[in-house]
Amino acid sequence: MKTVFVTGATGYMGTRLVRLLLQRGHRVIAFVRAGSEQKVPAGAEIVTGNPFEPGDLIPEMPRDGVIVQLLGVSHPSPKKKDLFYQIDLPSVQASSEAASRSGAAHFVYVSVAQEPTNIMKDYQAVRAEGERCILEKGLPHTFIRPWYVVGPGHWWPLLLWPLFKILERLPATRRKAKALALVSIGQMLDTLVATVEEPEKVKEIVEVEGIRDPVLRLR
């Protein structure tokens, strides 16, 4: 059994991950803002505070625990550029600082694919900066880099699935298409659970191909 501290525990991915970890027998501590407690799945321990203040996070983070950083802007899009800098970056800066000072055993960060694009370059830049903050702290880490996660309420990109498959087969577009391919919420949850339970077997950076293929996820 692991003790897992989750930020963003009330979000699209966070609620699903919390339920799954609880089902698998782990102790889960959900860090949320005051007023969001009712959104946390039953069975998790709930602590409240300001996710941008390391001082609020430090007392709650378990020594030798696993930190899963999921907090960020929902439904990211180019028009939310300012929010990436107001929410995504300060939250990972605070969490990594707190994790370093609390003696966390492992920091799991859901980042984003870093294949260069024009449409989401600001989001990619913020997540890359988040990774750099974690590296600077010297924390044992795993960066998981999806591009777009499909699932309930997020099915529309499946309309592009045939196009992705064609682009993956063409030599000129194969690398980029694979780097920015769609992944499912189930594949993301499987990757997160594997990273929590057996971090020594999972790569420090898990790209889209690794999320889609458990074999490629491993060292």
RAKA-V860055 format. One record per helix or strand. SS is the DSSP state (helix for helix, strand for strand). FROM is the first residue (numbers start at 0). TO is the last residue. Records with the same first field share a line. If there is no record, write none. Layout:
SS=FROM-TO / FROM-TO
This chain:
strand=2-6 / 26-31 / 44-47 / 65-68 / 105-109 / 140-143 / 147-149 / 181-183 / 201-201 / 204-205 / 217-217
helix=11-22 / 36-38 / 53-57 / 77-101 / 120-135 / 155-168 / 173-178 / 184-196 / 198-200 / 207-211 / 213-216
